[in-house]
Amino acid sequence: MNGTEAHRLRYVALGDSQTEGLGDGDDIAGHRGWADRLAEHLARHNPGLRYANLAVRGRLASQVRAEQLAPALALRPDLVTVVAGVNDLLRPRFDADQVAGHLEAMFAALTAQGARVATLTFPDITRIIPVARPLGSRVTALNDRIRHAARRHGVVLAETGHHPVVTDPRLWSPDRLHAAPLGHQRIAAAMAHALALPGSDDTWSRPLPPPAAPLPTGWQAAVAELRWTAAYLGPWLGRRLRGRSSGDGCTAKRPRLLAVETPPEASRGQRE
């Protein structure tokens, strides 16, 4: 993927809060996220790269398809990442076939236009959120369908789901629903490796060094779970009961193709 003056590489990201970048920055300073980090990696090897991020927090796979696919096609991208489905996993009436159907429809439309498309599999959220244990089979079912759909349409697949490091608590923000900066860094590196980009390798999949302090156990772990429930699960359930979403009133942070600035630390970020 070498950009030229005649044709500048166009990268468009579709998805929900992870692709928007929640957990890596804030609403005041802005969210960076793995898609921004991937764009920075691409820009170092493709001068003139243009990047748009259409992702919006809280969106279901059906909403990503309905709201983001047509604008993405209009941008005529060379590379597209499509990552959605976690919000569906958390809904009572989850249907793996239906969710995968929306993802596959996006894969089909984008690849038919000539774009190179990439996606990923999801980690076992029950290892991050113990109370979500009943959802473990949903993750397995959705990942299986994503793999099949990716193969059918020649979509690049970053297999992040089965590497133990992806459920290391240090890769996750306090809400356990969004990656922390280090987690976004690892996702970007996984995508870069799956796409075989220059300067990428498999170091993203390797375990982190042992933590400086042991993780809480026993009553300390129980107290931590109660605090997490009060701070994050309770408000989330409250929004569901009111029919609200974290994405109500939100729009894409980067709806147009814009040039990418590569921060000094970006060159180190894929290997940290």
C-alpha positions as a LaTeX table, in Angstrom:
\begin{tabular}{lrrr}
\hline
Residue & $x$ (\AA) & $y$ (\AA) & $z$ (\AA) \\
\hline
Met1 & 0.00 & 0.00 & 0.00 \\
Asn2 & 2.15 & 2.85 & $-1.20$ \\
Gly3 & 0.45 & 6.25 & $-1.55$ \\
Thr4 & 1.41 & 8.52 & $-4.44$ \\
Glu5 & 0.47 & 12.02 & $-5.52$ \\
Ala6 & $-1.80$ & 10.45 & $-8.14$ \\
His7 & $-3.57$ & 8.27 & $-5.59$ \\
Arg8 & $-3.49$ & 8.87 & $-1.87$ \\
Leu9 & $-4.43$ & 5.86 & 0.22 \\
Arg10 & $-7.87$ & 6.18 & 1.81 \\
Tyr11 & $-8.61$ & 4.38 & 5.09 \\
Val12 & $-12.09$ & 4.36 & 6.66 \\
Ala13 & $-13.00$ & 2.84 & 10.03 \\
Leu14 & $-16.54$ & 1.60 & 10.83 \\
Gly15 & $-17.77$ & 0.45 & 14.21 \\
Asp16 & $-18.80$ & 1.38 & 17.74 \\
Ser17 & $-17.07$ & 2.79 & 20.83 \\
Gln18 & $-13.90$ & 0.70 & 20.54 \\
Thr19 & $-13.24$ & 1.99 & 17.04 \\
Glu20 & $-14.23$ & 5.51 & 18.11 \\
Gly21 & $-11.50$ & 5.18 & 20.72 \\
Leu22 & $-13.24$ & 5.24 & 24.11 \\
Gly23 & $-10.80$ & 4.37 & 26.88 \\
Asp24 & $-7.93$ & 6.06 & 25.05 \\
Gly25 & $-8.41$ & 9.74 & 25.86 \\
Asp26 & $-11.60$ & 11.53 & 26.85 \\
Asp27 & $-14.46$ & 13.63 & 25.51 \\
Ile28 & $-12.59$ & 16.86 & 26.28 \\
Ala29 & $-9.14$ & 16.18 & 24.85 \\
Gly30 & $-10.48$ & 13.70 & 22.30 \\
His31 & $-10.27$ & 9.95 & 21.85 \\
Arg32 & $-7.34$ & 8.39 & 20.01 \\
Gly33 & $-8.10$ & 4.66 & 19.90 \\
Trp34 & $-6.77$ & 1.74 & 17.90 \\
Ala35 & $-8.09$ & 2.95 & 14.53 \\
Asp36 & $-6.28$ & 6.28 & 14.93 \\
Arg37 & $-3.15$ & 4.38 & 15.92 \\
Leu38 & $-3.48$ & 2.11 & 12.89 \\
Ala39 & $-3.91$ & 5.17 & 10.66 \\
Glu40 & $-0.71$ & 6.61 & 12.12 \\
His41 & 1.11 & 3.36 & 11.34 \\
Leu42 & $-0.20$ & 3.44 & 7.79 \\
Ala43 & 0.75 & 7.10 & 7.35 \\
Arg44 & 4.39 & 6.44 & 8.17 \\
His45 & 4.61 & 4.24 & 5.07 \\
Asn46 & 1.99 & 5.99 & 2.91 \\
Pro47 & 2.65 & 9.74 & 2.64 \\
Gly48 & $-0.57$ & 11.55 & 1.87 \\
Leu49 & $-2.79$ & 8.97 & 3.60 \\
Arg50 & $-6.35$ & 10.18 & 4.19 \\
Tyr51 & $-8.33$ & 8.71 & 7.10 \\
Ala52 & $-11.99$ & 8.89 & 8.20 \\
Asn53 & $-13.52$ & 7.35 & 11.32 \\
Leu54 & $-17.29$ & 6.89 & 11.13 \\
Ala55 & $-17.63$ & 4.87 & 14.35 \\
Val56 & $-20.10$ & 5.98 & 17.03 \\
Arg57 & $-20.32$ & 4.63 & 20.57 \\
Gly58 & $-23.25$ & 2.42 & 21.53 \\
Arg59 & $-24.06$ & 1.32 & 18.00 \\
Leu60 & $-25.36$ & $-2.18$ & 17.26 \\
Ala61 & $-24.16$ & $-4.02$ & 14.16 \\
Ser62 & $-27.42$ & $-3.20$ & 12.39 \\
Gln63 & $-26.94$ & 0.50 & 13.15 \\
Val64 & $-23.35$ & 0.45 & 11.92 \\
Arg65 & $-24.62$ & $-1.02$ & 8.66 \\
Ala66 & $-27.55$ & 1.40 & 8.35 \\
Glu67 & $-25.67$ & 4.56 & 9.32 \\
Gln68 & $-22.05$ & 4.03 & 8.30 \\
Leu69 & $-21.90$ & 1.74 & 5.27 \\
Ala70 & $-23.29$ & 4.17 & 2.67 \\
Pro71 & $-21.06$ & 7.07 & 3.82 \\
Ala72 & $-18.07$ & 4.71 & 3.78 \\
Leu73 & $-18.81$ & 3.58 & 0.23 \\
Ala74 & $-19.16$ & 7.21 & $-0.85$ \\
Leu75 & $-15.61$ & 7.87 & 0.37 \\
Arg76 & $-14.35$ & 5.10 & $-1.97$ \\
Pro77 & $-11.81$ & 3.72 & 0.51 \\
Asp78 & $-8.86$ & 1.51 & $-0.30$ \\
Leu79 & $-8.83$ & 0.01 & 3.20 \\
Val80 & $-11.73$ & $-0.41$ & 5.62 \\
Thr81 & $-11.90$ & $-1.85$ & 9.12 \\
Val82 & $-15.29$ & $-3.15$ & 10.26 \\
Val83 & $-15.58$ & $-4.03$ & 13.96 \\
Ala84 & $-19.01$ & $-4.33$ & 15.57 \\
Gly85 & $-21.09$ & $-6.79$ & 17.56 \\
Val86 & $-20.09$ & $-6.37$ & 21.21 \\
Asn87 & $-23.07$ & $-4.14$ & 21.96 \\
Asp88 & $-25.28$ & $-6.84$ & 20.44 \\
Leu89 & $-23.69$ & $-9.47$ & 22.68 \\
Leu90 & $-24.89$ & $-7.56$ & 25.73 \\
Arg91 & $-28.53$ & $-7.38$ & 24.61 \\
Pro92 & $-31.09$ & $-9.93$ & 25.89 \\
Arg93 & $-32.27$ & $-10.91$ & 22.40 \\
Phe94 & $-28.86$ & $-11.56$ & 20.88 \\
Asp95 & $-28.92$ & $-13.50$ & 17.59 \\
Ala96 & $-25.46$ & $-14.47$ & 16.34 \\
Asp97 & $-26.71$ & $-15.19$ & 12.82 \\
Gln98 & $-28.44$ & $-11.84$ & 12.57 \\
Val99 & $-25.43$ & $-9.89$ & 13.84 \\
Ala100 & $-23.06$ & $-11.77$ & 11.55 \\
Gly101 & $-25.47$ & $-11.14$ & 8.68 \\
His102 & $-25.07$ & $-7.38$ & 9.11 \\
Leu103 & $-21.29$ & $-7.73$ & 9.26 \\
Glu104 & $-21.24$ & $-9.93$ & 6.17 \\
Ala105 & $-23.42$ & $-7.49$ & 4.24 \\
Met106 & $-20.85$ & $-4.79$ & 4.96 \\
Phe107 & $-17.99$ & $-7.09$ & 3.98 \\
Ala108 & $-19.74$ & $-7.91$ & 0.70 \\
Ala109 & $-20.55$ & $-4.31$ & $-0.23$ \\
Leu110 & $-17.09$ & $-2.97$ & 0.57 \\
Thr111 & $-15.10$ & $-5.75$ & $-1.09$ \\
Ala112 & $-17.36$ & $-5.55$ & $-4.17$ \\
Gln113 & $-16.30$ & $-1.93$ & $-4.54$ \\
Gly114 & $-12.66$ & $-3.02$ & $-4.46$ \\
Ala115 & $-11.73$ & $-2.10$ & $-0.88$ \\
Arg116 & $-9.48$ & $-4.26$ & 1.23 \\
Val117 & $-11.44$ & $-5.04$ & 4.41 \\
Ala118 & $-10.17$ & $-6.11$ & 7.83 \\
Thr119 & $-11.96$ & $-7.20$ & 10.99 \\
Leu120 & $-11.20$ & $-9.10$ & 14.21 \\
Thr121 & $-12.50$ & $-11.69$ & 16.63 \\
Phe122 & $-13.48$ & $-10.74$ & 20.18 \\
Pro123 & $-11.97$ & $-11.83$ & 23.51 \\
Asp124 & $-13.86$ & $-13.90$ & 26.07 \\
Ile125 & $-15.51$ & $-11.08$ & 28.00 \\
Thr126 & $-16.28$ & $-13.46$ & 30.88 \\
Arg127 & $-12.58$ & $-13.34$ & 31.79 \\
Ile128 & $-12.83$ & $-9.56$ & 32.03 \\
Ile129 & $-16.31$ & $-9.31$ & 33.56 \\
Pro130 & $-17.01$ & $-12.43$ & 35.70 \\
Val131 & $-20.72$ & $-11.59$ & 36.09 \\
Ala132 & $-21.03$ & $-11.88$ & 32.29 \\
Arg133 & $-20.27$ & $-15.61$ & 32.39 \\
Pro134 & $-23.59$ & $-16.55$ & 30.68 \\
Leu135 & $-22.43$ & $-14.60$ & 27.62 \\
Gly136 & $-19.37$ & $-16.76$ & 26.96 \\
Ser137 & $-21.15$ & $-18.97$ & 24.45 \\
Arg138 & $-22.34$ & $-15.88$ & 22.58 \\
Val139 & $-18.77$ & $-14.70$ & 22.02 \\
Thr140 & $-17.79$ & $-18.13$ & 20.69 \\
Ala141 & $-20.79$ & $-18.23$ & 18.35 \\
Leu142 & $-20.20$ & $-14.74$ & 16.98 \\
Asn143 & $-16.47$ & $-15.31$ & 16.48 \\
Asp144 & $-17.17$ & $-18.50$ & 14.53 \\
Arg145 & $-19.53$ & $-16.65$ & 12.22 \\
Ile146 & $-17.12$ & $-13.75$ & 11.76 \\
Arg147 & $-14.42$ & $-16.23$ & 10.68 \\
His148 & $-16.71$ & $-17.86$ & 8.12 \\
Ala149 & $-17.91$ & $-14.51$ & 6.73 \\
Ala150 & $-14.34$ & $-13.22$ & 6.50 \\
Arg151 & $-13.26$ & $-16.29$ & 4.53 \\
Arg152 & $-16.18$ & $-16.00$ & 2.13 \\
His153 & $-15.35$ & $-12.42$ & 1.22 \\
Gly154 & $-11.55$ & $-12.43$ & 1.44 \\
Val155 & $-11.58$ & $-10.20$ & 4.52 \\
Val156 & $-8.39$ & $-9.93$ & 6.56 \\
Leu157 & $-8.97$ & $-11.32$ & 10.06 \\
Ala158 & $-7.00$ & $-10.37$ & 13.16 \\
Glu159 & $-7.43$ & $-13.31$ & 15.53 \\
Thr160 & $-7.33$ & $-11.44$ & 18.81 \\
Gly161 & $-9.89$ & $-13.63$ & 20.55 \\
His162 & $-7.78$ & $-16.60$ & 21.61 \\
His163 & $-4.59$ & $-14.92$ & 22.89 \\
Pro164 & $-4.49$ & $-14.86$ & 26.72 \\
Val165 & $-2.98$ & $-11.37$ & 26.83 \\
Val166 & $-6.17$ & $-9.78$ & 25.48 \\
Thr167 & $-7.91$ & $-10.41$ & 28.80 \\
Asp168 & $-5.08$ & $-9.02$ & 30.93 \\
Pro169 & $-6.78$ & $-6.38$ & 33.13 \\
Arg170 & $-4.01$ & $-3.90$ & 32.32 \\
Leu171 & $-5.27$ & $-3.74$ & 28.73 \\
Trp172 & $-8.73$ & $-2.64$ & 29.87 \\
Ser173 & $-10.12$ & 0.61 & 31.21 \\
Pro174 & $-11.80$ & 0.65 & 34.65 \\
Asp175 & $-15.24$ & 0.06 & 33.09 \\
Arg176 & $-13.97$ & $-3.25$ & 31.61 \\
Leu177 & $-15.97$ & $-2.57$ & 28.45 \\
His178 & $-13.38$ & $-0.49$ & 26.63 \\
Ala179 & $-9.71$ & $-1.00$ & 26.02 \\
Ala180 & $-7.21$ & 1.15 & 27.91 \\
Pro181 & $-4.53$ & 2.99 & 25.92 \\
Leu182 & $-2.29$ & $-0.10$ & 26.10 \\
Gly183 & $-5.20$ & $-2.24$ & 24.88 \\
His184 & $-5.89$ & 0.07 & 21.94 \\
Gln185 & $-2.19$ & $-0.06$ & 21.15 \\
Arg186 & $-2.30$ & $-3.87$ & 21.06 \\
Ile187 & $-5.43$ & $-3.92$ & 18.86 \\
Ala188 & $-3.78$ & $-1.56$ & 16.38 \\
Ala189 & $-0.67$ & $-3.75$ & 16.34 \\
Ala190 & $-2.82$ & $-6.87$ & 15.79 \\
Met191 & $-4.54$ & $-5.24$ & 12.81 \\
Ala192 & $-1.22$ & $-4.06$ & 11.39 \\
His193 & 0.20 & $-7.58$ & 11.72 \\
Ala194 & $-2.86$ & $-9.19$ & 10.10 \\
Leu195 & $-2.55$ & $-6.72$ & 7.22 \\
Ala196 & 1.19 & $-7.51$ & 6.97 \\
Leu197 & 2.09 & $-3.82$ & 7.17 \\
Pro198 & 5.76 & $-2.85$ & 7.19 \\
Gly199 & 7.15 & $-2.69$ & 10.71 \\
Ser200 & 4.51 & $-5.02$ & 12.18 \\
Asp201 & 5.05 & $-8.37$ & 13.90 \\
Asp202 & 3.44 & $-10.69$ & 16.45 \\
Thr203 & 4.80 & $-9.04$ & 19.59 \\
Trp204 & 1.28 & $-7.69$ & 20.26 \\
Ser205 & 0.16 & $-11.22$ & 21.16 \\
Arg206 & 2.83 & $-11.81$ & 23.80 \\
Pro207 & 2.06 & $-11.60$ & 27.55 \\
Leu208 & 2.85 & $-8.49$ & 29.56 \\
Pro209 & 5.52 & $-8.69$ & 32.28 \\
Pro210 & 4.22 & $-9.91$ & 35.65 \\
Pro211 & 2.35 & $-7.15$ & 37.52 \\
Ala212 & 4.25 & $-5.26$ & 40.19 \\
Ala213 & 1.52 & $-6.04$ & 42.71 \\
Pro214 & $-0.65$ & $-9.20$ & 42.86 \\
Leu215 & $-4.25$ & $-8.96$ & 41.73 \\
Pro216 & $-6.83$ & $-8.78$ & 44.53 \\
Thr217 & $-8.30$ & $-12.04$ & 45.78 \\
Gly218 & $-10.88$ & $-13.11$ & 48.34 \\
Trp219 & $-12.72$ & $-10.28$ & 50.06 \\
Gln220 & $-10.65$ & $-7.65$ & 48.27 \\
Ala221 & $-11.79$ & $-9.04$ & 44.93 \\
Ala222 & $-15.39$ & $-9.11$ & 46.13 \\
Val223 & $-15.21$ & $-5.48$ & 47.22 \\
Ala224 & $-13.68$ & $-4.55$ & 43.84 \\
Glu225 & $-16.59$ & $-6.27$ & 42.07 \\
Leu226 & $-19.13$ & $-4.40$ & 44.17 \\
Arg227 & $-17.46$ & $-1.08$ & 43.40 \\
Trp228 & $-17.38$ & $-1.89$ & 39.68 \\
Thr229 & $-21.06$ & $-2.86$ & 39.76 \\
Ala230 & $-22.03$ & 0.43 & 41.41 \\
Ala231 & $-19.83$ & 2.60 & 39.20 \\
Tyr232 & $-20.37$ & 0.98 & 35.80 \\
Leu233 & $-22.86$ & $-1.90$ & 35.63 \\
Gly234 & $-25.61$ & $-0.04$ & 37.48 \\
Pro235 & $-25.58$ & 3.02 & 35.21 \\
Trp236 & $-25.37$ & 0.78 & 32.12 \\
Leu237 & $-28.44$ & $-1.20$ & 33.22 \\
Gly238 & $-30.22$ & 2.06 & 34.00 \\
Arg239 & $-29.73$ & 3.26 & 30.42 \\
Arg240 & $-31.02$ & $-0.04$ & 29.07 \\
Leu241 & $-34.16$ & 0.16 & 31.20 \\
Arg242 & $-34.82$ & 3.70 & 29.96 \\
Gly243 & $-34.20$ & 2.71 & 26.36 \\
Arg244 & $-31.19$ & 5.00 & 26.19 \\
Ser245 & $-27.74$ & 4.51 & 24.66 \\
Ser246 & $-24.35$ & 6.04 & 25.42 \\
Gly247 & $-24.34$ & 7.12 & 21.78 \\
Asp248 & $-27.57$ & 9.12 & 21.86 \\
Gly249 & $-26.88$ & 12.46 & 20.22 \\
Cys250 & $-23.35$ & 11.45 & 19.19 \\
Thr251 & $-21.96$ & 11.65 & 15.68 \\
Ala252 & $-18.81$ & 10.39 & 14.00 \\
Lys253 & $-15.67$ & 12.14 & 15.23 \\
Arg254 & $-13.98$ & 12.16 & 11.81 \\
Pro255 & $-16.61$ & 11.87 & 9.04 \\
Arg256 & $-14.36$ & 13.23 & 6.29 \\
Leu257 & $-11.10$ & 11.92 & 4.87 \\
Leu258 & $-8.34$ & 13.99 & 6.45 \\
Ala259 & $-4.57$ & 13.85 & 6.53 \\
Val260 & $-2.97$ & 12.01 & 9.44 \\
Glu261 & $-0.35$ & 13.47 & 11.72 \\
Thr262 & 2.01 & 10.90 & 13.23 \\
Pro263 & 3.00 & 11.78 & 16.82 \\
Pro264 & 6.62 & 11.12 & 17.83 \\
Glu265 & 5.66 & 8.20 & 20.05 \\
Ala266 & 3.68 & 6.49 & 17.25 \\
Ser267 & 6.81 & 4.86 & 15.88 \\
Arg268 & 7.27 & 3.10 & 19.21 \\
Gly269 & 3.62 & 2.43 & 19.93 \\
Gln270 & 3.18 & $-0.72$ & 17.87 \\
Arg271 & 5.92 & $-2.54$ & 19.81 \\
Glu272 & 5.31 & $-1.44$ & 23.38 \\
\hline
\end{tabular}
